[in-house]
């Protein structure tokens, strides 16, 4: 059961925006009545008759029903958020909306008889600074125009007020007087204000009543107003704040069945008693009054943190967020639910800790000990008590903390064990005079080594492997081998049409290799790299594990360190330990494991382990494999040897065969098979048939995508080749892609023959680059030999992958509104067709979305002169 089964939260509390705690009198002018201030019944429904409100209503009723002199000034004094504007707005609606007001008064057994002809003048000085206060009263009510350069005297004022009832509501009056820079004018305004309020007291018929809000009555204009008989309201009763909050957040809190609340309180009391945490009857009575909040939570928020939270306003925001978070799961809301993991709560807690110093301390200790049960609840409660201290004794005792953290069913011994662990291991978790709190002062210890003891070896290895993949190997399409099933599952998340890399932290057994490739789709594109050093085993290397533990510890300490020099020390330690890890993997090197034959059992497998020298990155590995092991010529020979298997098949089927068949050469580049088949066609070893073009002895006039749908055939007589040879033209000689001839633009001079210039289409492609800046350089390189070429089409491919990342740090276009930790993989393609220059393409690259850690690639279709195409080389 949750507390929402007993008390019903208001709908607005459960929405994404939560409670609006600010009353703005300017919204009274909202003609559409969308704002709560302009909707009297809705506003009154949210208004709880506090002692201050009841007191003001009684005084107003007395002023207009008793034939005697009464105070004509109501002075509301309090800090921001204390309720001044709310009370001013209530007075406005009592006077201007009597029907709604009388219904509200009857509902709460109150009486306030006001005249029907009250003229209400509302002025908010922060929105409309005023040079002459008397202009609020004299021009609107006077018959004859008068100059405003001097205040009216008493007779003039009485003439204006005669026979009237005026409510003058002055919000932020203190700011209005303070903004008048001329001392003489300021004194005139203060004198008029004193005369006006005194007149409000003199006259029995109450012609004018002034309602003024100030922050500090000891300063002007408060000092002047205190000379006048008045009604003072200081918003100081803490029990009122509790009732305001409960009424504001719950639609039926004042009418709920008390027995249902008593059932919950009794269950908690009995459970605490069994755990040796007996509580008094007085505390249980407080729980009945504050339900569904714990008394300790409301004490911290409404009393200790009142000034920091700007009175009730900020408290409503935090407590409303807690209701929204817990309304389906908790039967009692305590400070333990104010978790830093919830963004809305963390942002509100920052109001209590503007520099986030103590919040960072709590986050640091929570990260260290987050695996301990009840750790998040303990940190949340202790942090709340620390932030709300505001000059009072900070922190919570073990007994107070236990009532906030423990709920029925929790093990008190687990709670005590975790609390002791924080006391012993928490860097910023302090204890003084029996109270626990957070403080930026670090405990004197060998920080990094001490913190590293809390890092699990498995976490340390994961961090080391992340460095290996990202900092050394530079590849998103790679996984570190832990076991065959885990590795195959991760491989399944990558693009199967591209080479996928398995980095083995040790030499694998025959059985592990066999199981890794068994049933894996496109398994010939799975490239297994094992350590070149046979005795290397990162899984059991104590040095690598220790370096990683220290690196994690130093990084965490750096994030929470205060002084810049302290941060630099942790940063230096983290960098040194990461360098040690990378050096160990670099020294281990890579050996390429190539299946010559994949048998029915591990014993039947034929495997060659080829050392790759000093290569460490994916780019270096791919270059090594492409140049030393799998050049295009090798594929040409391999296809030629098996022509009978490929004749009649589509090119994409041939490509798929090489992606799947272990023991075949591995196509490490996207166009390797296309290049080999195109070259064989040019050599008249095969023919290529496509509905757009049939070629043998030349490159087919089709695009790379169209070439995949072409059929490999026996060599045949190519009539088009004969025609081209007869015209003395050469076919396009690009290694990949299609080339098309176009009718040349010609220039003739007198006596000259027309010299046709045939243009060809060339397809270029960059390797994958790490970031927009690197891609821009790669594009400049591939276009460097075609400075004047016209780019007809450009396609950008972006692959982005993040594991165990905080979604809140990613662009909203990728993760939507999802927050928290998780994995994200994105494969984005952006294409444009037109007529572009090299400069245009570089500007497009600069305009690509920035995804730190993403792989970027560009594919271009350009138009060049045929002789340039024939002599040039493709980067695809």
C-alpha positions in Angstrom: 0.0 0.0 0.0 1.2 3.5 -0.8 0.2 6.8 1.0 -1.8 7.8 -2.1 -4.3 5.1 -1.1 -5.0 7.2 2.0 -4.4 10.8 0.9 -4.9 11.9 -2.8 -2.2 14.2 -4.3 -3.5 17.0 -6.3 -3.2 16.5 -10.1 -0.8 19.4 -10.6 1.6 17.9 -8.0 2.0 14.7 -10.1 2.6 16.5 -13.4 6.1 17.1 -14.8 6.2 20.8 -13.9 5.0 20.1 -10.3 3.8 22.7 -7.8 3.9 26.4 -8.7 4.7 28.1 -5.4 5.0 31.7 -6.6 2.0 34.1 -6.4 2.3 37.0 -8.8 -0.2 39.8 -8.4 0.5 41.0 -12.0 -1.3 37.9 -13.2 -4.6 39.4 -12.1 -4.5 41.2 -15.4 -4.6 37.9 -17.2 -7.7 38.2 -19.3 -7.6 34.6 -20.4 -7.8 33.4 -16.7 -5.1 30.8 -17.4 -3.1 31.9 -14.4 -4.2 30.7 -10.9 -4.3 34.3 -9.6 -7.1 35.2 -12.0 -9.2 32.2 -11.1 -10.7 33.0 -7.7 -12.3 29.7 -6.9 -9.2 27.7 -7.9 -7.0 30.0 -5.9 -9.3 29.9 -2.8 -9.5 26.1 -3.0 -5.7 26.0 -2.6 -5.8 28.4 0.3 -5.6 27.1 3.9 -7.0 29.4 6.6 -3.8 29.8 8.6 -3.8 31.6 11.9 -2.5 34.7 10.1 -5.2 34.6 7.5 -7.9 34.0 10.1 -6.5 36.9 12.2 -6.6 39.3 9.2 -10.1 38.2 8.2 -11.4 38.8 11.8 -9.8 42.3 11.8 -11.4 43.1 8.4 -14.8 41.9 9.6 -14.5 44.0 12.7 -13.4 47.1 10.7 -16.5 47.1 8.6 -19.1 45.9 11.1 -18.3 47.8 14.3 -18.9 51.5 14.6 -15.5 52.4 16.0 -12.1 53.5 14.9 -9.9 50.5 13.8 -6.5 50.1 12.3 -6.4 51.1 8.6 -3.0 49.6 7.9 -2.2 45.9 7.6 1.6 45.5 7.5 2.8 42.1 6.2 6.4 41.4 7.1 8.4 38.4 6.0 11.1 37.1 3.6 10.4 35.8 0.1 8.1 32.8 0.0 6.6 33.4 3.5 3.1 34.1 2.1 2.8 37.8 1.8 1.7 37.9 -1.8 -0.7 35.0 -1.2 -2.5 37.0 1.6 -2.6 40.1 -0.5 -4.3 38.2 -3.3 -6.7 36.6 -0.8 -7.8 40.1 0.3 -8.2 41.2 -3.4 -10.6 38.2 -4.0 -12.5 38.9 -0.8 -13.3 42.3 -2.0 -13.7 41.7 -5.8 -15.2 38.2 -5.9 -17.6 38.0 -3.0 -19.5 35.0 -4.2 -16.5 32.7 -4.4 -15.1 34.3 -1.3 -18.2 33.7 0.8 -18.3 30.0 -0.3 -14.8 29.6 0.9 -15.5 31.5 4.2 -18.5 29.3 4.9 -16.4 26.1 4.2 -14.0 27.1 6.9 -16.5 28.6 9.3 -15.2 32.2 8.9 -17.0 35.5 8.5 -15.9 38.6 6.7 -18.6 41.2 5.9 -17.2 43.8 3.4 -18.9 46.7 1.6 -20.1 46.0 -1.9 -18.6 49.1 -3.4 -14.9 48.5 -2.4 -12.5 50.0 -5.0 -9.3 47.9 -5.1 -6.1 49.4 -6.2 -3.3 46.9 -6.7 0.3 47.9 -7.4 3.4 45.8 -7.6 6.4 48.0 -7.3 9.0 45.6 -8.8 6.9 45.6 -12.1 5.9 49.3 -12.1 8.2 51.6 -10.2 6.3 54.7 -9.0 7.7 58.2 -8.5 4.7 59.5 -6.7 2.8 57.2 -4.4 -0.1 59.7 -4.2 -0.9 59.2 -7.9 -2.3 55.8 -7.0 -5.1 57.4 -4.9 -5.7 60.9 -6.3 -6.0 60.5 -10.1 -8.2 57.4 -10.1 -10.6 58.8 -7.5 -10.4 62.5 -7.9 -12.8 64.4 -10.2 -10.5 67.3 -11.1 -7.1 66.8 -12.5 -4.2 68.0 -10.4 -0.5 68.1 -10.8 1.5 65.2 -9.4 4.7 67.1 -8.6 3.6 67.4 -4.9 1.6 65.2 -2.6 -1.9 66.3 -1.6 -2.5 67.8 1.8 -4.9 66.2 4.3 -7.9 68.2 3.1 -7.3 67.4 -0.5 -6.9 63.7 0.5 -10.2 63.7 2.5 -12.0 65.3 -0.4 -10.8 62.4 -2.6 -11.7 59.7 -0.1 -15.1 61.0 0.9 -17.8 58.5 0.6 -15.5 55.8 -0.7 -14.0 52.5 0.5 -10.6 51.9 -1.0 -8.4 48.9 -0.6 -4.8 49.9 -1.5 -2.7 46.7 -2.0 1.0 47.6 -2.1 3.2 44.6 -3.0 7.0 44.9 -2.7 6.5 48.4 -1.2 10.0 48.3 0.3 11.5 48.0 -3.2 9.3 50.8 -4.5 10.5 53.3 -1.9 14.2 52.1 -2.3 14.2 52.8 -6.0 13.4 56.5 -5.5 16.9 58.0 -5.7 15.9 61.7 -4.9 16.0 62.0 -1.1 13.4 64.8 -1.1 11.0 62.8 -3.3 11.5 59.7 -1.1 10.7 61.7 2.0 7.5 63.1 0.3 6.4 59.6 -0.4 7.0 58.4 3.1 5.1 61.4 4.5 2.2 60.8 2.2 2.2 57.1 3.2 2.1 58.1 6.9 -0.7 60.6 6.3 -2.7 58.0 4.3 -2.4 55.2 6.9 -3.2 57.6 9.8 -6.3 58.8 8.0 -7.3 55.2 7.6 -7.3 54.9 11.4 -8.9 58.2 12.2 -12.1 57.8 10.1 -14.8 55.6 11.6 -16.3 54.9 8.1 -13.0 53.3 7.0 -12.5 55.2 3.7 -9.1 53.7 3.0 -7.4 50.5 4.1 -3.8 49.9 3.2 -2.2 46.5 2.8 1.5 46.7 2.5 4.2 43.9 2.2 7.8 44.5 3.3 10.8 42.3 4.0 12.0 44.1 7.1 9.9 46.5 9.1 13.0 48.0 10.7 13.9 49.7 7.4 12.0 52.3 5.4 9.1 52.3 4.7 8.6 49.9 7.5 10.1 52.2 10.1 7.6 54.9 9.1 4.6 52.6 9.0 5.4 51.3 12.5 4.6 54.7 13.9 0.9 54.2 12.8 -1.7 52.1 14.5 -1.6 48.9 12.5 -2.2 45.2 12.2 1.1 43.3 12.1 1.4 39.9 10.4 4.8 38.1 10.5 4.1 34.6 9.2 6.0 32.9 12.0 3.8 29.9 13.1 5.5 26.6 12.1 2.3 24.6 12.5 0.7 26.8 9.9 3.4 26.0 7.4 2.8 22.2 7.9 -1.0 22.7 7.3 -0.3 24.9 4.3 2.0 22.3 2.7 -0.4 19.4 3.3 -3.4 21.3 2.0 -1.5 22.5 -1.0 -0.2 19.1 -2.0 -3.2 16.9 -1.2 -6.8 17.6 -2.2 -8.3 15.7 0.8 -5.7 15.9 3.6 -8.0 17.9 5.9 -10.8 15.3 5.5 -8.9 12.0 5.5 -9.9 9.1 7.7 -7.6 9.4 10.7 -7.9 5.7 11.5 -6.1 4.8 8.2 -3.2 7.0 9.1 -3.1 5.5 12.6 -2.8 2.0 11.0 0.4 3.1 9.2 1.9 4.9 12.2 1.2 1.9 14.4 2.9 -0.5 12.0 6.0 1.7 12.0 6.0 2.1 15.7 5.8 -1.7 16.3 8.5 -2.4 13.8 10.9 0.2 15.4 10.2 -1.3 18.8 11.1 -4.8 17.6 14.4 -3.3 16.4 15.2 -1.7 19.7 14.2 1.8 18.5 11.3 2.7 20.8 9.7 6.0 20.0 7.5 8.2 22.3 3.8 8.9 22.1 4.6 12.5 21.3 6.5 11.5 18.2 3.7 9.2 17.0 1.3 12.1 17.5 3.6 14.2 15.3 3.5 11.5 12.7 -0.3 11.7 12.7 -0.1 15.4 12.1 2.5 15.4 9.3 1.5 12.2 7.4 2.4 11.2 4.7 5.7 13.0 5.6 7.8 12.1 8.5 8.1 14.7 11.3 11.8 14.8 10.9 11.5 15.6 7.1 9.1 18.5 7.7 11.2 19.8 10.6 14.3 19.9 8.4 12.5 21.5 5.4 10.0 23.9 7.1 12.0 25.0 10.1 15.7 24.4 9.7 15.9 25.2 6.0 13.1 27.8 6.0 15.3 30.8 5.1 17.3 28.9 2.5 14.2 27.6 0.9 12.5 31.1 0.8 9.9 30.1 3.3 7.1 27.8 2.2 7.7 28.4 -1.5 10.8 26.3 -1.9 9.6 23.7 0.5 6.5 23.1 -1.7 8.8 22.5 -4.6 10.9 19.8 -2.8 8.1 18.1 -1.0 6.0 18.1 -4.2 8.9 16.4 -6.0 9.1 13.8 -3.3 5.3 13.2 -3.6 5.6 12.7 -7.3 8.5 10.3 -6.9 7.0 8.2 -4.1 3.3 8.3 -4.5 3.0 4.8 -6.0 5.6 3.0 -3.9 6.0 4.4 -0.4 3.6 4.5 2.6 5.7 7.2 4.4 7.9 9.9 2.8 11.1 10.6 4.7 14.4 12.4 4.1 15.8 9.0 2.9 13.7 9.5 -0.3 15.4 12.8 -1.3 17.8 10.9 -3.5 20.5 12.7 -5.5 19.9 10.2 -8.4 16.6 12.0 -9.1 17.4 15.1 -11.1 14.5 17.2 -10.0 15.3 16.6 -6.3 19.0 17.3 -6.8 18.3 20.6 -8.5 16.1 21.7 -5.6 18.7 20.6 -3.0 21.2 22.9 -4.8 19.2 25.8 -3.5 20.4 24.8 0.0 24.0 24.3 -1.2 24.6 26.9 -4.0 28.2 25.8 -4.6 27.2 22.1 -4.5 30.1 21.5 -2.2 28.4 19.3 0.3 26.3 17.6 -2.4 29.5 16.6 -4.2 30.9 15.2 -1.0 27.8 13.1 -0.5 27.8 12.0 -4.2 31.5 11.0 -3.8 30.9 8.8 -0.7 27.8 7.3 -2.2 29.7 6.3 -5.3 32.3 4.6 -3.2 29.8 2.7 -1.1 26.8 2.4 -3.4 26.8 -1.4 -3.3 26.1 -1.5 0.4 22.4 -1.9 1.3 20.6 1.2 2.4 23.6 3.4 1.4 21.5 5.7 -0.8 18.9 6.2 1.9 21.6 7.0 4.5 23.3 9.5 2.3 20.0 11.2 1.4 19.0 11.6 5.0 22.3 12.8 6.3 22.8 15.2 3.4 19.3 16.7 3.9 20.1 17.2 7.6 23.5 18.7 6.7 22.1 21.1 4.1 19.2 22.2 6.3 21.3 23.0 9.3 21.4 26.7 8.7 23.3 27.6 11.8 21.7 24.9 13.9 23.4 21.8 15.1 23.9 19.8 11.9 23.3 16.2 11.2 21.3 13.3 12.5 21.9 10.9 15.4 21.8 7.2 14.8 18.3 6.9 16.3 17.0 9.8 14.2 18.6 8.4 11.1 17.1 5.0 11.8 13.6 6.4 11.9 14.2 8.0 8.5 15.8 5.1 6.8 14.3 1.9 8.2 10.8 0.8 7.2 9.0 -2.4 8.2 10.9 -5.4 6.9 14.4 -3.9 6.9 17.1 -5.5 8.9 18.4 -3.1 11.6 21.8 -4.9 11.6 22.2 -4.2 7.9 21.5 -0.6 8.6 24.0 -0.4 11.4 26.7 -2.2 9.3 26.3 0.2 6.4 26.3 3.2 8.8 29.6 1.9 10.3 31.0 1.4 6.8 30.2 5.1 6.0 31.7 6.2 9.3 34.9 4.2 8.6 35.3 4.5 4.8 33.3 7.6 3.8 35.8 10.3 2.9 33.4 13.2 3.8 31.1 11.4 6.2 31.8 12.8 9.7 30.5 12.2 13.2 30.6 14.7 16.0 28.8 14.5 19.3 26.8 11.5 18.1 25.5 13.3 15.0 26.4 12.3 11.4 26.9 14.9 8.7 28.8 15.7 5.5 31.7 18.1 5.5 34.2 19.1 2.6 37.2 18.4 4.9 38.7 15.1 3.8 39.8 12.5 6.3 43.5 12.2 6.5 44.4 9.0 4.7 46.3 7.7 1.8 43.4 8.7 -0.4 43.9 6.9 -3.6 45.1 3.6 -2.2 42.4 3.7 0.5 39.7 4.4 -2.0 41.0 1.7 -4.4 40.2 -0.9 -1.8 36.5 -0.3 -2.5 36.8 -0.9 -6.3 36.0 -4.5 -7.3 38.5 -6.3 -9.4 35.8 -6.9 -12.0 35.1 -3.1 -12.2 38.8 -2.4 -12.4 39.2 -4.9 -15.3 36.2 -3.3 -17.1 37.8 0.1 -16.8 41.1 -1.3 -18.1 39.4 -2.9 -21.0 37.6 0.3 -21.8 40.9 2.1 -22.0 42.2 -0.7 -24.2 39.4 -0.4 -26.6 39.0 3.4 -26.6 42.4 4.8 -25.9 44.5 2.3 -27.7 42.5 0.3 -30.2 40.1 3.2 -31.1 37.1 1.2 -32.2 33.4 1.0 -31.3 32.9 -2.2 -33.2 35.0 -4.3 -30.8 34.5 -6.3 -27.7 36.9 -7.7 -25.1 36.6 -11.5 -24.7 35.4 -12.7 -21.3 33.6 -15.8 -22.4 32.2 -17.0 -25.7 28.5 -16.3 -24.9 29.2 -12.8 -23.6 31.4 -12.0 -26.6 28.9 -13.3 -29.1 26.1 -11.3 -27.5 28.1 -8.1 -27.8 29.1 -8.9 -31.4 25.4 -9.2 -32.1 25.0 -5.5 -31.3 27.4 -4.4 -34.0 26.9 -4.0 -37.8 27.3 -7.5 -39.2 28.3 -6.2 -42.6 31.5 -4.6 -41.2 34.5 -6.2 -39.6 34.0 -6.8 -35.9 36.9 -7.2 -33.6 37.4 -9.5 -30.6 40.2 -8.4 -28.3 41.3 -11.4 -26.2 43.0 -10.5 -22.9 44.8 -13.9 -23.0 45.5 -16.7 -25.5 42.3 -18.6 -26.0 41.9 -22.4 -25.9 40.9 -24.3 -29.1 37.5 -24.9 -27.5 36.9 -21.2 -26.8 37.8 -20.2 -30.3 35.6 -22.9 -31.8 32.6 -21.9 -29.6 33.2 -18.2 -30.3 32.7 -18.7 -34.1 30.0 -21.4 -33.8 26.7 -20.0 -35.1 28.0 -16.5 -35.3 26.5 -14.6 -38.3 29.0 -13.3 -40.9 31.7 -15.0 -38.9 34.4 -14.4 -41.4 34.1 -10.7 -40.5 34.8 -11.5 -36.9 38.5 -10.8 -36.4 40.0 -12.4 -33.4 43.1 -10.6 -31.9 45.0 -12.4 -29.1 48.1 -11.2 -27.2 51.3 -11.6 -29.2 53.0 -12.5 -25.9 51.9 -16.1 -25.1 52.1 -15.7 -21.3 50.1 -12.5 -21.1 46.8 -12.7 -19.2 45.2 -9.4 -18.3 42.4 -11.2 -16.4 44.8 -12.4 -13.8 47.4 -9.7 -14.0 47.6 -8.2 -10.5 49.4 -5.1 -11.8 46.8 -4.2 -14.3 44.0 -4.8 -11.8 45.7 -2.6 -9.2 46.5 0.2 -11.6 42.8 0.2 -12.8 41.6 0.3 -9.2 43.9 3.2 -8.4 42.9 5.0 -11.6 39.2 4.7 -10.7 39.8 5.8 -7.2 41.9 8.8 -8.3 39.3 9.9 -10.9 36.6 9.8 -8.4 38.6 11.8 -5.9 39.5 14.3 -8.5 35.8 14.9 -9.2 35.1 15.8 -5.6 38.4 17.5 -4.7 38.1 21.1 -3.6 41.4 23.0 -4.1 42.8 23.1 -7.6 46.1 21.7 -6.5 44.3 18.7 -4.9 42.5 18.0 -8.2 45.8 18.1 -10.1 47.4 15.6 -7.7 44.5 13.2 -8.3 44.6 13.9 -12.0 48.3 13.1 -12.2 47.9 9.8 -10.3 45.0 8.8 -12.6 46.9 9.6 -15.7 50.0 7.7 -14.5 48.0 4.6 -13.7 46.1 4.7 -17.0 49.5 5.0 -18.8 50.7 1.9 -17.0 47.6 0.0 -18.2 48.0 1.1 -21.8 51.7 0.3 -21.8 51.0 -3.2 -20.5 48.5 -3.9 -23.4 50.8 -2.2 -25.9 53.7 -4.4 -24.8 51.5 -7.5 -25.1 50.8 -6.7 -28.8 48.4 -8.4 -31.2 48.4 -11.7 -33.0 45.8 -12.3 -35.7 44.0 -15.7 -35.3 43.0 -16.9 -38.8 40.9 -20.0 -39.3 42.3 -22.0 -42.3 39.6 -24.5 -41.6 36.6 -24.7 -39.3 35.9 -28.3 -38.4 33.1 -30.1 -36.8 34.9 -30.0 -33.4 37.8 -27.9 -31.9 40.2 -30.8 -32.7 39.4 -30.5 -36.4 40.0 -26.7 -36.6 43.1 -25.5 -38.4 44.2 -22.1 -37.1 47.2 -19.9 -37.8 48.3 -17.3 -35.2 50.1 -14.5 -37.0 51.9 -11.8 -35.0 51.1 -8.3 -36.3 54.3 -6.5 -35.1 53.9 -3.3 -33.2 50.4 -2.3 -34.3 47.9 -1.2 -31.5 45.0 0.6 -33.1 42.2 -0.7 -35.3 43.4 1.5 -38.2 46.9 -0.1 -38.0 45.4 -3.6 -37.7 43.2 -3.1 -40.8 46.1 -1.7 -42.8 48.3 -4.6 -41.8 45.7 -7.2 -42.7 44.8 -5.5 -46.0 48.4 -5.0 -47.1 50.1 -8.1 -45.8 47.4 -10.8 -45.6 44.3 -9.8 -47.7 45.2 -7.5 -50.6 42.6 -7.2 -53.4 44.8 -9.4 -55.6 44.4 -12.3 -53.2 40.6 -12.0 -53.6 40.9 -11.9 -57.3 42.9 -15.1 -57.3 40.6 -16.8 -54.8 37.5 -15.9 -56.8 39.1 -17.0 -60.0 39.9 -20.4 -58.5 36.2 -20.8 -57.6 34.6 -19.3 -60.6 32.3 -22.3 -61.0 30.8 -21.6 -57.6 30.1 -18.0 -58.4 29.0 -17.9 -62.0 25.3 -17.1 -62.1 25.3 -15.5 -58.6 24.7 -11.9 -57.8 27.6 -9.9 -56.6 26.0 -9.4 -53.2 25.8 -13.2 -52.8 29.5 -13.5 -53.6 30.2 -10.8 -51.0 28.0 -12.6 -48.4 29.9 -15.8 -49.0 33.2 -14.1 -48.1 31.5 -12.6 -45.0 30.3 -16.0 -43.8 32.8 -18.6 -44.9 35.6 -19.2 -42.4 38.9 -20.0 -44.1 38.2 -17.6 -47.0 40.2 -14.4 -47.2 38.7 -11.8 -44.9 37.3 -8.6 -46.7 38.6 -6.0 -44.2 37.4 -3.2 -46.4 33.9 -2.4 -47.4 34.7 -2.5 -51.1 37.2 -5.3 -51.3 34.9 -7.8 -53.0 33.6 -5.1 -55.4 37.1 -4.1 -56.3 38.2 -7.8 -56.9 35.1 -8.6 -59.1 35.5 -5.3 -61.0 39.1 -6.0 -61.7 38.3 -9.6 -62.9 35.7 -8.1 -65.2 38.2 -5.7 -66.7 40.6 -8.6 -67.2 37.9 -10.5 -69.0 38.1 -13.3 -66.5 34.3 -12.8 -65.8 31.4 -10.9 -67.2 29.1 -8.7 -65.2 25.4 -8.4 -66.2 23.1 -5.7 -64.9 19.9 -4.3 -66.4 21.6 -1.0 -66.9 24.9 -2.3 -68.3 26.6 -5.6 -69.3 30.3 -5.4 -69.2 33.3 -7.6 -69.9 36.7 -6.1 -70.4 35.7 -2.8 -68.8 34.1 -1.4 -65.7 30.3 -1.7 -65.8 28.6 1.7 -65.9 26.7 1.2 -62.6 27.0 2.6 -59.1 28.4 0.5 -56.2 24.9 -0.2 -54.9 23.7 -1.3 -58.3 26.8 -3.4 -58.8 25.8 -5.5 -55.8 22.7 -6.6 -57.7 24.6 -7.5 -60.9 25.1 -11.1 -61.9 28.6 -12.7 -62.3 28.7 -14.5 -65.7 31.1 -16.3 -68.0 33.2 -13.9 -70.2 31.4 -12.6 -73.3 31.9 -10.3 -76.2 31.2 -6.7 -75.0 29.9 -4.7 -78.0 30.1 -1.5 -76.0 33.8 -2.1 -75.4 34.3 -2.6 -79.1 32.6 0.7 -79.8 34.7 2.5 -77.3 37.9 1.0 -78.7 36.8 2.0 -82.2 36.3 5.6 -81.0 39.7 5.5 -79.4 38.2 6.1 -75.9 39.2 4.3 -72.8 36.7 2.9 -70.3 36.7 4.3 -66.8 39.5 2.8 -64.8 38.4 3.5 -61.3 39.1 0.6 -58.9 35.6 0.8 -57.6 32.3 2.5 -58.3 30.6 3.3 -61.5 31.6 5.8 -64.1 29.4 7.4 -66.6 30.4 9.3 -69.7 28.7 12.5 -70.5 28.4 14.7 -73.6 31.3 17.1 -73.3 31.2 20.8 -73.4 33.2 21.9 -76.4 34.7 25.1 -77.6 35.6 25.7 -81.3 37.7 28.3 -82.9 37.9 29.0 -86.6 39.7 26.2 -88.3 39.8 24.0 -85.2 38.2 20.5 -84.9 35.9 19.8 -82.1 37.8 18.0 -79.3 35.4 16.1 -77.1 36.2 15.8 -73.4 34.4 12.9 -71.7 33.6 13.2 -68.1 33.5 10.3 -65.6 31.9 9.6 -62.3 34.2 8.7 -59.5 33.3 7.3 -56.1 35.5 8.3 -53.1 35.3 7.2 -49.5 37.2 8.2 -46.4 38.1 5.8 -43.6 36.2 6.1 -40.4 37.5 9.1 -38.4 37.2 9.9 -34.7 35.2 13.1 -34.6 34.2 15.9 -37.0 37.7 17.5 -37.0 39.4 14.3 -38.1 36.7 13.7 -40.8 37.3 17.2 -42.2 41.0 16.3 -42.7 40.1 13.0 -44.3 37.8 14.7 -46.7 40.4 17.2 -47.6 42.9 14.3 -48.3 40.5 12.3 -50.6 39.6 15.5 -52.6 43.2 16.8 -52.8 43.7 15.2 -56.2 40.4 16.5 -57.5 40.5 20.2 -56.5 38.2 21.3 -59.3 35.9 18.3 -59.3 32.1 18.7 -58.9 30.6 16.7 -56.1 27.2 15.4 -57.1 26.4 13.5 -54.0 27.8 13.2 -50.5 26.8 10.6 -47.8 27.9 10.9 -44.2 27.8 7.9 -41.9 28.1 8.3 -38.2 28.3 5.4 -35.7 28.0 6.3 -32.1 28.1 3.9 -29.1 28.1 4.5 -25.4 28.1 1.8 -22.7 26.9 2.4 -19.1 26.7 6.2 -19.7 24.6 8.9 -18.0 21.9 9.7 -20.6 21.6 13.2 -19.1 25.1 14.0 -20.6 24.0 13.1 -24.1 22.1 15.4 -26.6 18.4 15.2 -26.2 18.1 14.3 -30.0 19.7 11.0 -29.2 18.1 10.0 -25.9 14.8 11.9 -25.9 13.8 12.6 -22.3 15.2 9.4 -20.9 17.6 9.9 -18.0 19.8 7.7 -15.8 22.4 5.1 -16.7 22.2 2.9 -19.8 23.6 1.9 -23.1 23.1 3.7 -26.4 24.0 2.7 -30.0 23.2 5.0 -33.0 23.9 4.6 -36.7 23.1 7.8 -38.6 23.2 8.4 -42.3 23.0 11.9 -43.8 23.0 12.3 -47.6 22.7 15.3 -49.9 22.5 15.5 -53.7 23.4 18.6 -55.8 26.4 20.4 -57.1 29.0 21.1 -54.5 32.6 22.3 -54.3 35.3 21.0 -52.0 34.6 24.0 -49.8 30.9 23.2 -49.6 31.7 19.7 -48.5 34.0 20.9 -45.8 31.3 23.3 -44.5 28.9 20.3 -44.4 31.4 18.3 -42.3 31.7 21.2 -39.9 27.9 21.3 -39.6 27.5 17.6 -38.7 26.2 16.8 -35.2 29.0 16.5 -32.6 29.0 13.2 -30.9 32.2 12.8 -28.8 33.6 9.3 -29.3 31.6 8.7 -32.5 33.0 7.3 -35.8 32.5 9.5 -38.8 32.8 8.6 -42.5 32.1 10.3 -45.8 31.2 8.8 -49.2 31.4 11.1 -52.3 30.3 10.8 -55.9 32.3 13.3 -58.0 32.5 14.3 -61.7 36.0 14.5 -63.2 37.6 14.4 -66.7 38.0 10.9 -67.9 41.7 11.1 -68.2 41.9 12.3 -64.6 39.7 9.3 -63.6 41.8 6.9 -65.6 45.1 8.1 -64.0 43.7 8.7 -60.6 43.1 6.4 -57.6 40.0 5.9 -55.5 40.0 6.2 -51.8 37.0 3.8 -51.5 
